[in-house]
Amino acid sequence: MKSLTSLLRAACLAAPLALAALPAHAADTWCSSGKPVRFAGITWESGNFTSEVLRYILKNGYSCQTDTVPGSTAATETALSRNDLQVWAEQWTGRSEIIAGAVKAGSVKLVGDTLPGGTKEGWYVPDYVVHGDAKRGIKASAPDLQSVSDLPKYKGLFVDDEEPDRGRFLNCPSGWDCERVNTRLLKLLKLDDTYTNFRPGTGAALDAAISSAYARGKPILTYYWEPAALMAKYKFVQLKMPPFNEACWKTLRDANSAQQCASSYLVSQLKIGVSTPFYQAEPDVMAFFSKVSFPIDFLNTTILDMTEHKVDAQDEALKFLKQHPEMWKTWVPAEVAAKVQKSLGA
């Protein structure tokens, strides 16, 4: 019979081997320890939709409890930097000083690239202005219009009803960041003498003015962006601007800059903002986040469906998951995809 000393020695030698044999996921992760993953409550459609897609897959594929916390952009971004929130599903890079500071400090990580090619912003005219529309019996009224530098000779085409000797530029509502940038661009491009800087009262009023002009086949010059519902509903031509210049872009956004200069809009990449503690605790989830991607035409159409049919983000996310497994299944491992698919009832 072995001595007690021999038995203890054997047990001590076996213990490390037994621990090493345990699977890597045996250690508590954020989700397995029961901590809820708190998402920022994003108010615009594309961000809201992306949040709900991520939440559904986290809950049903990774067994994570999730919650959404409402609040202003500044408040929720600050909460993310403090780990009071864990996920901000649609961060526009280069637009938030709070997030830039948090990334630099190491408290926030930006993951993935949810919109390949990035966002688009600029000045647009309806496609029929440049190319006409035979189906609607509309002839091209400005076939040579390509650039903002061409606009002075077309002020009579985009006539302002209240000031008929000037054209009208449809800007963003007052207080929006794009309104301030566009107002400075009008001056720098020497268009403020020939065009009225018209600011609608709300984003809905901006959309209504564009939709009204498009329905009547009338010329209109406006600022807009993508992803957005109107970009799926209508066809536009984006006017060329001076090349993007980072230094000039910074002056356009700085009201106190004494030497502003013109630049195209910054192309933002859409990324998922994650608090660093959550990032470190859930490498498998980060691998999933890094693969999330929506083509811009698909995202525009999705936003249009939400706005025109009054579909909330949760229902739109569920519709997406049911109808487009070929898209989201490429983001996650097979066993996770199987769990999500089962939860969908298919």
C-alpha positions as semicolon CSV with decimal commas, in nm:
position;residue;x (nm);y (nm);z (nm)
1;M;0,000;0,000;0,000
2;K;0,130;0,341;-0,097
3;S;0,229;0,577;0,180
4;L;0,026;0,892;0,250
5;T;0,324;1,100;0,138
6;S;0,330;0,927;-0,200
7;L;-0,043;0,980;-0,250
8;L;-0,019;1,351;-0,170
9;R;0,278;1,389;-0,403
10;A;0,081;1,225;-0,687
11;A;-0,222;1,443;-0,622
12;C;-0,013;1,761;-0,635
13;L;0,142;1,657;-0,964
14;A;-0,196;1,572;-1,117
15;A;-0,373;1,894;-1,016
16;P;-0,197;2,128;-1,264
17;L;-0,252;1,878;-1,542
18;A;-0,623;1,861;-1,465
19;L;-0,652;2,241;-1,463
20;A;-0,467;2,265;-1,794
21;A;-0,714;2,022;-1,947
22;L;-1,011;2,249;-1,869
23;P;-1,152;2,434;-2,173
24;A;-1,040;2,793;-2,220
25;H;-1,396;2,928;-2,181
26;A;-1,429;2,779;-1,832
27;A;-1,299;3,104;-1,686
28;D;-1,576;3,356;-1,626
29;T;-1,631;3,601;-1,908
30;W;-1,842;3,916;-1,886
31;C;-2,155;3,735;-2,002
32;S;-2,102;3,403;-1,825
33;S;-2,062;3,588;-1,494
34;G;-2,408;3,740;-1,543
35;K;-2,307;4,100;-1,607
36;P;-2,550;4,278;-1,843
37;V;-2,409;4,429;-2,160
38;R;-2,543;4,784;-2,173
39;F;-2,589;4,945;-2,514
40;A;-2,616;5,317;-2,582
41;G;-2,967;5,406;-2,698
42;I;-2,890;5,549;-3,043
43;T;-3,174;5,758;-3,183
44;W;-3,101;5,753;-3,559
45;E;-3,228;5,459;-3,764
46;S;-2,905;5,297;-3,885
47;G;-2,745;5,304;-3,540
48;N;-3,064;5,185;-3,373
49;F;-3,098;4,898;-3,621
50;T;-2,735;4,790;-3,579
51;S;-2,774;4,798;-3,200
52;E;-3,072;4,563;-3,213
53;V;-2,899;4,319;-3,449
54;L;-2,600;4,301;-3,216
55;R;-2,819;4,265;-2,908
56;Y;-3,019;3,978;-3,056
57;I;-2,709;3,782;-3,157
58;L;-2,541;3,845;-2,821
59;K;-2,847;3,725;-2,631
60;N;-2,932;3,420;-2,841
61;G;-2,589;3,322;-2,970
62;Y;-2,359;3,414;-2,681
63;S;-2,600;3,393;-2,382
64;C;-2,540;3,759;-2,290
65;Q;-2,797;3,963;-2,103
66;T;-2,836;4,304;-2,268
67;D;-3,000;4,635;-2,197
68;T;-3,033;4,972;-2,369
69;V;-2,961;5,297;-2,186
70;P;-3,109;5,617;-2,334
71;G;-2,938;5,954;-2,319
72;S;-2,778;6,226;-2,526
73;T;-2,484;6,139;-2,749
74;A;-2,240;6,319;-2,520
75;A;-2,379;6,152;-2,207
76;T;-2,373;5,798;-2,345
77;E;-2,028;5,839;-2,500
78;T;-1,899;5,957;-2,162
79;A;-2,069;5,658;-1,998
80;L;-1,894;5,427;-2,245
81;S;-1,556;5,575;-2,155
82;R;-1,630;5,499;-1,788
83;N;-1,757;5,144;-1,857
84;D;-2,105;5,242;-1,737
85;L;-2,202;5,133;-2,090
86;Q;-2,027;4,860;-2,283
87;V;-2,133;4,910;-2,647
88;W;-2,194;5,208;-2,877
89;A;-2,303;5,034;-3,198
90;E;-2,240;5,305;-3,460
91;Q;-1,948;5,535;-3,396
92;W;-1,866;5,779;-3,680
93;T;-1,488;5,809;-3,664
94;G;-1,344;6,159;-3,649
95;R;-1,668;6,317;-3,526
96;S;-1,652;6,284;-3,148
97;E;-1,388;6,445;-2,930
98;I;-1,516;6,241;-2,634
99;I;-1,454;5,910;-2,810
100;A;-1,122;6,026;-2,958
101;G;-1,005;6,115;-2,608
102;A;-1,128;5,785;-2,464
103;V;-0,952;5,584;-2,735
104;K;-0,631;5,777;-2,672
105;A;-0,664;5,716;-2,297
106;G;-0,723;5,345;-2,357
107;S;-1,071;5,328;-2,201
108;V;-1,254;5,263;-2,532
109;K;-1,177;5,039;-2,829
110;L;-1,319;5,086;-3,180
111;V;-1,394;4,753;-3,345
112;G;-1,480;4,645;-3,699
113;D;-1,604;4,838;-4,002
114;T;-1,983;4,811;-4,026
115;L;-2,010;5,019;-4,346
116;P;-1,738;4,932;-4,601
117;G;-1,621;5,247;-4,776
118;G;-1,753;5,471;-4,502
119;T;-2,013;5,745;-4,494
120;K;-2,091;5,999;-4,765
121;E;-2,177;6,364;-4,713
122;G;-2,192;6,658;-4,946
123;W;-2,404;6,871;-5,176
124;Y;-2,650;6,699;-5,407
125;V;-2,895;6,766;-5,690
126;P;-3,157;6,522;-5,821
127;D;-3,025;6,298;-6,097
128;Y;-3,288;6,431;-6,340
129;V;-3,134;6,779;-6,317
130;V;-2,816;6,650;-6,483
131;H;-2,937;6,350;-6,684
132;G;-3,310;6,407;-6,725
133;D;-3,577;6,140;-6,673
134;A;-3,743;6,011;-6,988
135;K;-4,003;5,812;-6,795
136;R;-4,124;6,129;-6,624
137;G;-4,081;6,348;-6,929
138;I;-3,812;6,558;-6,759
139;K;-3,535;6,705;-6,971
140;A;-3,191;6,769;-6,823
141;S;-3,185;7,130;-6,705
142;A;-2,813;7,137;-6,614
143;P;-2,633;6,868;-6,816
144;D;-2,293;7,032;-6,753
145;L;-2,334;7,066;-6,378
146;Q;-2,060;6,863;-6,210
147;S;-1,899;7,073;-5,939
148;V;-1,977;7,336;-5,678
149;S;-1,765;7,569;-5,891
150;D;-2,039;7,550;-6,158
151;L;-2,311;7,673;-5,925
152;P;-2,289;8,052;-5,984
153;K;-2,416;8,015;-6,342
154;Y;-2,707;7,801;-6,224
155;K;-2,846;8,032;-5,957
156;G;-3,151;8,094;-6,175
157;L;-3,220;7,720;-6,194
158;F;-3,222;7,677;-5,816
159;V;-3,409;8,004;-5,767
160;D;-3,509;8,112;-5,417
161;D;-3,884;8,185;-5,412
162;E;-3,838;8,461;-5,156
163;E;-3,536;8,619;-5,329
164;P;-3,576;8,552;-5,703
165;D;-3,241;8,711;-5,793
166;R;-3,060;8,445;-5,589
167;G;-3,041;8,068;-5,586
168;R;-3,135;7,864;-5,280
169;F;-2,906;7,620;-5,099
170;L;-3,100;7,389;-4,867
171;N;-2,881;7,356;-4,559
172;C;-2,921;7,153;-4,239
173;P;-3,132;7,288;-3,952
174;S;-2,964;7,549;-3,733
175;G;-2,755;7,399;-3,455
176;W;-2,654;7,089;-3,649
177;D;-2,280;7,049;-3,704
178;C;-2,334;7,018;-4,081
179;E;-2,520;7,352;-4,085
180;R;-2,217;7,531;-3,946
181;V;-1,980;7,357;-4,189
182;N;-2,203;7,431;-4,490
183;T;-2,242;7,795;-4,391
184;R;-1,863;7,835;-4,384
185;L;-1,829;7,650;-4,715
186;L;-2,080;7,882;-4,884
187;K;-1,861;8,176;-4,788
188;L;-1,529;8,011;-4,875
189;L;-1,661;7,896;-5,213
190;K;-1,784;8,254;-5,278
191;L;-2,143;8,137;-5,315
192;D;-2,294;8,344;-5,035
193;D;-2,341;8,637;-5,278
194;T;-2,545;8,431;-5,523
195;Y;-2,722;8,175;-5,302
196;T;-2,952;8,207;-5,002
197;N;-2,843;7,992;-4,709
198;F;-3,182;7,837;-4,628
199;R;-3,206;7,647;-4,300
200;P;-3,520;7,436;-4,242
201;G;-3,651;7,417;-3,889
202;T;-3,607;7,042;-3,843
203;G;-3,462;6,732;-4,007
204;A;-3,818;6,633;-4,101
205;A;-3,864;6,969;-4,273
206;L;-3,541;6,914;-4,467
207;D;-3,665;6,575;-4,588
208;A;-4,008;6,719;-4,672
209;A;-3,857;6,996;-4,887
210;I;-3,644;6,745;-5,080
211;S;-3,934;6,502;-5,125
212;S;-4,168;6,776;-5,243
213;A;-3,923;6,901;-5,505
214;Y;-3,847;6,547;-5,624
215;A;-4,215;6,457;-5,656
216;R;-4,271;6,764;-5,876
217;G;-3,952;6,711;-6,077
218;K;-3,818;7,049;-5,969
219;P;-3,449;7,142;-5,935
220;I;-3,317;7,156;-5,580
221;L;-2,968;7,201;-5,435
222;T;-2,923;7,045;-5,093
223;Y;-2,684;6,900;-4,842
224;Y;-2,737;6,534;-4,750
225;W;-2,562;6,222;-4,627
226;E;-2,549;5,843;-4,641
227;P;-2,659;5,607;-4,496
228;A;-3,008;5,756;-4,511
229;A;-3,357;5,662;-4,627
230;L;-3,384;5,929;-4,898
231;M;-3,073;5,791;-5,067
232;A;-3,260;5,466;-5,124
233;K;-3,583;5,636;-5,229
234;Y;-3,441;5,888;-5,477
235;K;-3,150;5,914;-5,718
236;F;-2,903;6,200;-5,670
237;V;-2,581;6,335;-5,819
238;Q;-2,317;6,447;-5,570
239;L;-2,136;6,764;-5,676
240;K;-1,757;6,765;-5,670
241;M;-1,591;6,975;-5,403
242;P;-1,229;7,072;-5,333
243;P;-1,031;6,762;-5,230
244;F;-1,043;6,655;-4,869
245;N;-0,782;6,832;-4,661
246;E;-0,757;6,733;-4,297
247;A;-0,621;7,068;-4,182
248;C;-0,895;7,258;-4,368
249;W;-1,160;7,019;-4,238
250;K;-1,056;7,101;-3,883
251;T;-1,089;7,473;-3,952
252;L;-1,438;7,421;-4,095
253;R;-1,547;7,261;-3,769
254;D;-1,378;7,522;-3,550
255;A;-1,583;7,841;-3,526
256;N;-1,286;8,022;-3,372
257;S;-1,047;7,944;-3,656
258;A;-0,913;8,263;-3,810
259;Q;-0,797;8,096;-4,134
260;Q;-1,067;7,863;-4,258
261;C;-1,025;7,686;-4,592
262;A;-1,250;7,470;-4,810
263;S;-1,251;7,090;-4,807
264;S;-1,476;6,801;-4,896
265;Y;-1,649;6,630;-4,608
266;L;-1,457;6,381;-4,399
267;V;-1,539;6,019;-4,485
268;S;-1,616;5,857;-4,151
269;Q;-1,576;5,486;-4,091
270;L;-1,858;5,330;-3,892
271;K;-1,723;5,125;-3,604
272;I;-1,852;4,963;-3,288
273;G;-1,736;5,145;-2,976
274;V;-1,664;4,908;-2,687
275;S;-1,551;4,978;-2,331
276;T;-1,205;4,832;-2,272
277;P;-1,305;4,606;-1,979
278;F;-1,575;4,445;-2,195
279;Y;-1,335;4,423;-2,489
280;Q;-1,081;4,238;-2,275
281;A;-1,339;4,007;-2,114
282;E;-1,508;3,888;-2,435
283;P;-1,259;3,807;-2,714
284;D;-1,513;3,582;-2,890
285;V;-1,767;3,865;-2,902
286;M;-1,498;4,101;-3,031
287;A;-1,424;3,854;-3,312
288;F;-1,795;3,870;-3,400
289;F;-1,806;4,252;-3,384
290;S;-1,501;4,275;-3,610
291;K;-1,692;4,099;-3,892
292;V;-2,023;4,289;-3,880
293;S;-2,077;4,462;-4,215
294;F;-2,372;4,608;-4,408
295;P;-2,349;4,721;-4,775
296;I;-2,452;5,086;-4,803
297;D;-2,739;5,019;-5,047
298;F;-2,878;4,758;-4,809
299;L;-2,849;4,992;-4,512
300;N;-3,017;5,278;-4,703
301;T;-3,305;5,047;-4,801
302;T;-3,338;4,920;-4,445
303;I;-3,364;5,274;-4,309
304;L;-3,623;5,355;-4,576
305;D;-3,832;5,055;-4,470
306;M;-3,816;5,167;-4,107
307;T;-3,921;5,523;-4,184
308;E;-4,187;5,464;-4,449
309;H;-4,355;5,167;-4,281
310;K;-4,303;5,283;-3,921
311;V;-4,108;4,968;-3,832
312;D;-3,918;4,986;-3,503
313;A;-3,556;4,878;-3,483
314;Q;-3,624;4,551;-3,299
315;D;-3,872;4,433;-3,563
316;E;-3,640;4,543;-3,844
317;A;-3,351;4,352;-3,685
318;L;-3,565;4,040;-3,652
319;K;-3,672;4,071;-4,016
320;F;-3,309;4,103;-4,122
321;L;-3,199;3,798;-3,924
322;K;-3,478;3,586;-4,071
323;Q;-3,437;3,701;-4,430
324;H;-3,060;3,738;-4,461
325;P;-2,882;3,446;-4,291
326;E;-2,633;3,450;-4,579
327;M;-2,512;3,783;-4,442
328;W;-2,503;3,747;-4,065
329;K;-2,391;3,382;-4,053
330;T;-2,054;3,489;-4,193
331;W;-1,997;3,696;-3,878
332;V;-2,016;3,417;-3,620
333;P;-1,895;3,058;-3,569
334;A;-2,126;2,776;-3,683
335;E;-2,235;2,681;-3,331
336;V;-2,336;3,041;-3,255
337;A;-2,520;3,067;-3,587
338;A;-2,710;2,748;-3,504
339;K;-2,828;2,891;-3,170
340;V;-2,942;3,215;-3,332
341;Q;-3,118;3,025;-3,612
342;K;-3,299;2,806;-3,357
343;S;-3,416;3,110;-3,164
344;L;-3,566;3,250;-3,486
345;G;-3,784;2,941;-3,514
346;A;-3,622;2,814;-3,832
